[in-house]
């Protein structure tokens, strides 16, 4: 089903050229030829009318469906509010699955595990992302009573989920995203913390360690804590909390994974504890949910309520109007959505959770001339979110009067304390808005801008540099919009280094890397204070930060009342650093700007493998150090031939990379799949060229069972370049996002 006939007086939807590209590519309904069958106006009317149609179920509503559809249309086309992507994509269509966030249980049996795999595939196909706790699975090497065999452990089963996700595209537009969580007291916790240390491994998962208050107290006391086998409840071992915390910090420093969530804090805020314990969140971490629960999200664009004449420069009356209309919209989405599993439908309707959040906060600060890293900004953040929380609860109470409270209200924490009644068990969430903020033309969520300019790829390979409009406006006001300034901003993305600009501008127009990282965390805590669920926020860090800096951030997140935290050190994905036995990196013991090339010992041992290629027999010798490849010698044919020179060059370059600390998986990704003029079949498959043969030997020897991607595939996984348009990806709100075209790995 496509859009109903649009009344003639419905105005067109005016969007920016960049938003039009994103909508055309990712949101407009398409025909068999892949071309859009609706306009942007059609899309927003399709969504508005489908969601407003649910109003007819409620006789006490003050709106007619036509009147409400018009208000919803205006709400979205003025970009005051936008719902999550599945609602924009699927409302009013045959698919009809409108929620973004799901959590599925993973039980400790083959049936339960593969039921979860199947259910996740159905959710991914419908456009949703899934969160899992693997904490119920027995640890590896445990006895399995039914077969007498031994268990392979949570991490091994995560690879099955990852592979299944790889094969299912969400609504035909993007691959699914997952969150994997393991409790810190699970016996396999060390394996879990390190499970993404090789780039490309578990590429469809974000991972977080579920920390308990008992563990955090043990860290502070320098004490041990117990590891407990979930299938038996028996204590398997006692482990140093400090050592586990240090490993967690080191891996986050190296690659950004894993993040952390505070399970006890999340469950203290669980509004329906009688229904069970919250074990997991959605892929970006902002939505804790019970098993078989889903939540639909939406965000208010704060730039649209900027008023220089109002108190705090915020039009509070307009913000109140938007909140109440948005809560009604999201509650209607629950009724309009068709969920992929009956159990999910049952739980969603039982609790009716919604998550209203905000976007455009950094832009609002720019317009108010307030620096992100200031007490004034924190105070405004708290005031805005306290208002959103209070008014969303008021709107939910109004809906409860019209429609009745959520069915589980009486046994919820609200019912037991005689609060409400409310229509929704939760009302607020700070969600990622990567693509939505491009459509709305504002900054993402509560993140500071990553850069004041970005390059958008246009026809014929050209790049069009676009600037933040409020920064450009400020330059105009000061008469500083000149070629030198714009070139410097385009080159760096920041103005911190441009001394020709007034201090006032450099102080206000800060970007994510311009200030002490602790302000990221303070801002997250300010918003969390008045948010039911959690806050999607990345603490972006310069490459130079130490592991001790990350340790302080994690400890402060616990102290400030955050429900979790994700850190990302600039460049960490592309420059994995070898770590010495004491946990310090070799880079820390050398020139920070240089690359450490390990010296070759006098005596080394390895193996030589003969490989038949289309250019002759290749003899590849790999010498090892501490069980890892250290150097490679490639010999083919007699000396003097050009092919021999090529083989020697490949060996030398691979050796240099290995001795410089480049992971073998990254080398395989670069060489694998390179074509040549003489491919040849052999029993292991088709070898395309000499580099492909070298990659095959290294992969077969060192990477068995790992999902290794080629260099082209890796571009979309490692956070360097957008696979759609080639622009740089940034990591914010727990996900890699392209600011140029709207691509996002997590949806």
Secondary structure in CASP SS format (residue, H / E / C, confidence):
PFRMAT SS
TARGET T0000
AUTHOR 0000-0000-0000
METHOD secondary structure of the structure
MODEL  1
X C 1.00
X C 1.00
X C 1.00
X C 1.00
X C 1.00
X C 1.00
X C 1.00
X C 1.00
X C 1.00
X C 1.00
X C 1.00
X C 1.00
X C 1.00
X C 1.00
X C 1.00
X C 1.00
X H 1.00
X H 1.00
X H 1.00
X H 1.00
X H 1.00
X H 1.00
X H 1.00
X H 1.00
X H 1.00
X H 1.00
X C 1.00
X C 1.00
X C 1.00
X E 1.00
X C 1.00
X C 1.00
X C 1.00
X C 1.00
X C 1.00
X E 1.00
X C 1.00
X C 1.00
X C 1.00
X H 1.00
X H 1.00
X H 1.00
X H 1.00
X H 1.00
X H 1.00
X H 1.00
X H 1.00
X H 1.00
X H 1.00
X H 1.00
X H 1.00
X H 1.00
X H 1.00
X H 1.00
X H 1.00
X H 1.00
X H 1.00
X C 1.00
X C 1.00
X C 1.00
X C 1.00
X C 1.00
X C 1.00
X C 1.00
X H 1.00
X H 1.00
X H 1.00
X H 1.00
X H 1.00
X H 1.00
X H 1.00
X H 1.00
X H 1.00
X H 1.00
X H 1.00
X H 1.00
X H 1.00
X C 1.00
X C 1.00
X C 1.00
X E 1.00
X E 1.00
X E 1.00
X C 1.00
X H 1.00
X H 1.00
X H 1.00
X H 1.00
X H 1.00
X H 1.00
X C 1.00
X C 1.00
X C 1.00
X C 1.00
X C 1.00
X C 1.00
X C 1.00
X C 1.00
X C 1.00
X C 1.00
X E 1.00
X E 1.00
X E 1.00
X E 1.00
X C 1.00
X C 1.00
X C 1.00
X C 1.00
X C 1.00
X H 1.00
X H 1.00
X H 1.00
X H 1.00
X H 1.00
X H 1.00
X H 1.00
X H 1.00
X H 1.00
X H 1.00
X H 1.00
X H 1.00
X H 1.00
X H 1.00
X H 1.00
X H 1.00
X H 1.00
X C 1.00
X C 1.00
X E 1.00
X E 1.00
X E 1.00
X E 1.00
X E 1.00
X C 1.00
X C 1.00
X C 1.00
X C 1.00
X C 1.00
X C 1.00
X C 1.00
X C 1.00
X C 1.00
X E 1.00
X C 1.00
X C 1.00
X C 1.00
X C 1.00
X C 1.00
X C 1.00
X E 1.00
X C 1.00
X C 1.00
X C 1.00
X H 1.00
X H 1.00
X H 1.00
X H 1.00
X H 1.00
X H 1.00
X H 1.00
X H 1.00
X H 1.00
X H 1.00
X H 1.00
X H 1.00
X H 1.00
X H 1.00
X C 1.00
X E 1.00
X E 1.00
X C 1.00
X C 1.00
X C 1.00
X E 1.00
X E 1.00
X C 1.00
X C 1.00
X E 1.00
X E 1.00
X E 1.00
X E 1.00
X E 1.00
X E 1.00
X C 1.00
X C 1.00
X C 1.00
X C 1.00
X C 1.00
X H 1.00
X H 1.00
X H 1.00
X H 1.00
X H 1.00
X C 1.00
X C 1.00
X C 1.00
X C 1.00
X C 1.00
X C 1.00
X C 1.00
X C 1.00
X C 1.00
X C 1.00
X C 1.00
X E 1.00
X E 1.00
X E 1.00
X E 1.00
X E 1.00
X E 1.00
X E 1.00
X C 1.00
X H 1.00
X H 1.00
X H 1.00
X H 1.00
X H 1.00
X H 1.00
X H 1.00
X H 1.00
X H 1.00
X C 1.00
X C 1.00
X E 1.00
X E 1.00
X E 1.00
X E 1.00
X E 1.00
X C 1.00
X C 1.00
X C 1.00
X C 1.00
X C 1.00
X C 1.00
X E 1.00
X E 1.00
X E 1.00
X E 1.00
X E 1.00
X E 1.00
X H 1.00
X H 1.00
X H 1.00
X H 1.00
X H 1.00
X H 1.00
X H 1.00
X H 1.00
X H 1.00
X H 1.00
X H 1.00
X H 1.00
X H 1.00
X H 1.00
X H 1.00
X C 1.00
X C 1.00
X C 1.00
X E 1.00
X E 1.00
X E 1.00
X E 1.00
X H 1.00
X H 1.00
X H 1.00
X H 1.00
X H 1.00
X H 1.00
X C 1.00
X C 1.00
X C 1.00
X C 1.00
X H 1.00
X H 1.00
X H 1.00
X C 1.00
X C 1.00
X C 1.00
X C 1.00
X E 1.00
X E 1.00
X C 1.00
X C 1.00
X C 1.00
X C 1.00
X C 1.00
X C 1.00
X E 1.00
X E 1.00
X C 1.00
X C 1.00
X C 1.00
X E 1.00
X E 1.00
X E 1.00
X E 1.00
X E 1.00
X E 1.00
X E 1.00
X E 1.00
X E 1.00
X H 1.00
X H 1.00
X H 1.00
X H 1.00
X E 1.00
X C 1.00
X C 1.00
X C 1.00
X C 1.00
X H 1.00
X H 1.00
X H 1.00
X E 1.00
X C 1.00
X H 1.00
X H 1.00
X H 1.00
X H 1.00
X H 1.00
X H 1.00
X H 1.00
X H 1.00
X H 1.00
X H 1.00
X H 1.00
X H 1.00
X H 1.00
X H 1.00
X H 1.00
X H 1.00
X H 1.00
X H 1.00
X H 1.00
X H 1.00
X H 1.00
X C 1.00
X C 1.00
X C 1.00
X C 1.00
X C 1.00
X H 1.00
X H 1.00
X H 1.00
X H 1.00
X H 1.00
X H 1.00
X H 1.00
X H 1.00
X H 1.00
X H 1.00
X C 1.00
X C 1.00
X E 1.00
X E 1.00
X E 1.00
X E 1.00
X E 1.00
X E 1.00
X C 1.00
X H 1.00
X H 1.00
X H 1.00
X H 1.00
X H 1.00
X H 1.00
X H 1.00
X H 1.00
X C 1.00
X C 1.00
X C 1.00
X C 1.00
X C 1.00
X C 1.00
X H 1.00
X H 1.00
X H 1.00
X H 1.00
X H 1.00
X H 1.00
X H 1.00
X H 1.00
X H 1.00
X H 1.00
X H 1.00
X H 1.00
X H 1.00
X H 1.00
X H 1.00
X H 1.00
X H 1.00
X H 1.00
X H 1.00
X H 1.00
X H 1.00
X H 1.00
X H 1.00
X H 1.00
X H 1.00
X H 1.00
X H 1.00
X H 1.00
X H 1.00
X C 1.00
X C 1.00
X C 1.00
X C 1.00
X C 1.00
X H 1.00
X H 1.00
X H 1.00
X C 1.00
X H 1.00
X H 1.00
X H 1.00
X H 1.00
X C 1.00
X C 1.00
X C 1.00
X C 1.00
X C 1.00
X C 1.00
X C 1.00
X C 1.00
X C 1.00
X C 1.00
X C 1.00
X E 1.00
X C 1.00
X E 1.00
X C 1.00
X C 1.00
X C 1.00
X H 1.00
X H 1.00
X H 1.00
X H 1.00
X H 1.00
X H 1.00
X H 1.00
X C 1.00
X C 1.00
X C 1.00
X C 1.00
X C 1.00
X C 1.00
X C 1.00
X C 1.00
X C 1.00
X C 1.00
X C 1.00
X C 1.00
X E 1.00
X E 1.00
X E 1.00
X E 1.00
X E 1.00
X C 1.00
X H 1.00
X H 1.00
X H 1.00
X C 1.00
X E 1.00
X E 1.00
X E 1.00
X E 1.00
X E 1.00
X C 1.00
X H 1.00
X H 1.00
X H 1.00
X H 1.00
X H 1.00
X H 1.00
X H 1.00
X H 1.00
X H 1.00
X C 1.00
X C 1.00
X C 1.00
X C 1.00
X C 1.00
X H 1.00
X H 1.00
X H 1.00
X H 1.00
X H 1.00
X H 1.00
X H 1.00
X H 1.00
X H 1.00
X H 1.00
X C 1.00
X C 1.00
X C 1.00
X C 1.00
X C 1.00
X C 1.00
X C 1.00
X C 1.00
X C 1.00
X C 1.00
X H 1.00
X H 1.00
X H 1.00
X H 1.00
X H 1.00
X H 1.00
X C 1.00
X C 1.00
X C 1.00
X C 1.00
X C 1.00
X C 1.00
X C 1.00
X C 1.00
X C 1.00
X H 1.00
X H 1.00
X H 1.00
X H 1.00
X H 1.00
X H 1.00
X H 1.00
X H 1.00
X H 1.00
X H 1.00
X H 1.00
X C 1.00
X C 1.00
X C 1.00
X C 1.00
X C 1.00
X C 1.00
X E 1.00
X C 1.00
X C 1.00
X E 1.00
X E 1.00
X E 1.00
X E 1.00
X C 1.00
X C 1.00
X C 1.00
X C 1.00
X C 1.00
X H 1.00
X H 1.00
X H 1.00
X H 1.00
X H 1.00
X H 1.00
X H 1.00
X H 1.00
X H 1.00
X H 1.00
X H 1.00
X H 1.00
X H 1.00
X H 1.00
X C 1.00
X C 1.00
X C 1.00
X E 1.00
X E 1.00
X E 1.00
X E 1.00
X E 1.00
X E 1.00
X C 1.00
X C 1.00
X C 1.00
X C 1.00
X C 1.00
X C 1.00
X C 1.00
X C 1.00
X C 1.00
X E 1.00
X C 1.00
X C 1.00
X C 1.00
X C 1.00
X C 1.00
X E 1.00
X C 1.00
X H 1.00
X H 1.00
X H 1.00
X C 1.00
X C 1.00
X C 1.00
X C 1.00
X C 1.00
X C 1.00
X C 1.00
X C 1.00
X C 1.00
X C 1.00
X C 1.00
X C 1.00
X C 1.00
X C 1.00
X C 1.00
X E 1.00
X E 1.00
X E 1.00
X E 1.00
X E 1.00
X E 1.00
X E 1.00
X E 1.00
X E 1.00
X C 1.00
X C 1.00
X E 1.00
X E 1.00
X E 1.00
X E 1.00
X E 1.00
X E 1.00
X E 1.00
X E 1.00
X E 1.00
X E 1.00
X C 1.00
X C 1.00
X E 1.00
X E 1.00
X E 1.00
X E 1.00
X E 1.00
X E 1.00
X E 1.00
X E 1.00
X E 1.00
X C 1.00
X C 1.00
X C 1.00
X C 1.00
X C 1.00
X H 1.00
X H 1.00
X H 1.00
X H 1.00
X H 1.00
X H 1.00
X H 1.00
X H 1.00
X H 1.00
X H 1.00
X H 1.00
X H 1.00
X H 1.00
X H 1.00
X H 1.00
X H 1.00
X H 1.00
X H 1.00
X C 1.00
X C 1.00
X C 1.00
X C 1.00
X H 1.00
X H 1.00
X H 1.00
X H 1.00
X H 1.00
X H 1.00
X H 1.00
X H 1.00
X C 1.00
X C 1.00
X C 1.00
X C 1.00
X C 1.00
X C 1.00
X C 1.00
X C 1.00
X E 1.00
X E 1.00
X E 1.00
X C 1.00
X C 1.00
X E 1.00
X E 1.00
X E 1.00
X C 1.00
X C 1.00
X H 1.00
X H 1.00
X H 1.00
X H 1.00
X H 1.00
X H 1.00
X H 1.00
X H 1.00
X H 1.00
X H 1.00
X H 1.00
X H 1.00
X H 1.00
X C 1.00
X C 1.00
X C 1.00
X C 1.00
X C 1.00
X C 1.00
X C 1.00
X C 1.00
X H 1.00
X H 1.00
X H 1.00
X H 1.00
X H 1.00
X C 1.00
X C 1.00
X C 1.00
X C 1.00
X C 1.00
X E 1.00
X C 1.00
X C 1.00
X C 1.00
X C 1.00
X C 1.00
X C 1.00
X E 1.00
X E 1.00
X E 1.00
X E 1.00
X E 1.00
X C 1.00
X C 1.00
X E 1.00
X E 1.00
X E 1.00
X E 1.00
X C 1.00
X C 1.00
X C 1.00
X C 1.00
X C 1.00
X E 1.00
X C 1.00
X C 1.00
X C 1.00
END
